[in-house]
Amino acid sequence: MWLEHAISQPEVDAPTVLAPEVTPEVAQLDPSVVRMLAILEQLHQAQQQGRPSVSLAVICKHLHLRMSTVQRLMTALSEQQLVTVTPEPSRWMASLTVYGQQIAQALPTP
């Protein structure tokens, strides 16, 4: 994933370290925006593999983010009607809305 490079470092209180493959355009984006785009990209890839939803825990692990960060980002994405977050027994699941699918499809592929 092209956005994965932008958030490849575990989340810490220090500024995000960007990988060398990150283009200057991506490097200028707010880190929260980059993380939200990475979430959309991950959900889109899962959908293409036949998985309509992904647990928040899997997103945390894959993107090296704290659960509180993913929940905050999911709230922002939900408010923009790009994702739907639903509770299931013992976990929360996220999926793309139609609008989220359109945004994810517009993202450049590696």
C-alpha positions in Angstrom: 0.0 0.0 0.0 1.4 3.4 -0.9 0.0 5.0 2.2 1.4 2.3 4.5 4.8 3.8 4.0 3.6 7.1 5.4 2.6 5.5 8.7 5.0 2.6 8.8 6.4 3.7 12.2 4.5 2.7 15.4 2.4 5.6 16.8 4.3 7.5 19.4 4.1 11.0 20.9 7.0 12.1 18.6 6.3 13.4 15.1 5.6 10.8 12.5 8.7 9.6 10.6 8.0 9.2 6.9 9.6 6.5 4.8 11.7 7.5 1.8 9.1 6.2 -0.7 6.6 8.8 0.5 6.2 11.5 -2.1 6.4 15.2 -1.2 2.7 15.6 -1.8 1.8 12.9 0.8 4.4 14.2 3.2 2.7 17.6 3.2 -0.6 16.1 4.3 -1.7 16.2 7.9 -0.9 12.8 9.5 -4.5 12.3 10.5 -5.5 12.7 6.8 -2.9 10.2 5.7 -4.1 7.7 8.4 -7.7 8.1 7.3 -6.7 7.5 3.7 -4.8 4.4 4.8 -7.9 3.1 6.6 -10.0 3.6 3.5 -7.4 1.8 1.4 -7.2 -1.1 3.8 -11.0 -1.4 3.9 -11.1 -1.3 0.1 -8.5 -4.0 -0.2 -10.4 -6.2 2.2 -13.6 -5.6 0.2 -11.8 -6.6 -3.0 -10.7 -9.9 -1.3 -14.3 -10.7 -0.4 -14.3 -9.4 3.2 -17.0 -6.7 3.5 -15.8 -5.5 6.9 -12.6 -5.4 9.0 -12.3 -5.4 12.8 -10.9 -2.2 14.4 -8.3 -4.4 16.1 -7.0 -5.6 12.7 -6.8 -2.0 11.5 -4.8 -1.0 14.6 -2.4 -3.9 14.1 -1.9 -3.3 10.4 -1.4 0.4 10.7 0.5 0.4 14.0 -2.0 2.7 15.7 -3.6 2.8 19.1 -7.2 1.8 19.4 -8.1 5.2 20.7 -6.6 6.8 17.5 -8.4 4.4 15.2 -11.7 5.1 17.0 -11.2 8.9 16.7 -10.4 8.5 13.0 -13.4 6.2 12.5 -15.6 8.8 14.1 -14.4 11.4 11.6 -14.8 9.0 8.7 -18.3 8.0 9.9 -19.3 11.7 10.2 -18.3 12.1 6.6 -20.4 9.0 5.7 -17.3 7.2 4.3 -17.4 4.2 6.7 -19.8 2.4 8.9 -18.8 1.0 12.2 -21.0 -1.7 13.7 -20.7 -3.6 17.0 -20.5 -7.4 16.8 -20.1 -9.7 19.8 -16.7 -8.8 21.4 -15.5 -6.6 18.6 -16.2 -3.6 16.4 -16.3 -3.9 12.6 -15.7 -1.2 9.9 -16.9 -1.2 6.3 -16.9 1.2 3.5 -20.0 3.1 2.5 -20.8 3.7 -1.2 -19.1 7.1 -0.8 -16.1 5.5 0.9 -15.8 3.0 -2.0 -15.7 5.8 -4.5 -12.9 7.6 -2.6 -10.9 4.4 -2.1 -11.2 3.6 -5.8 -9.8 7.0 -6.7 -6.7 6.5 -4.6 -3.6 5.8 -6.6 -2.4 2.2 -6.6 1.3 1.2 -6.2 
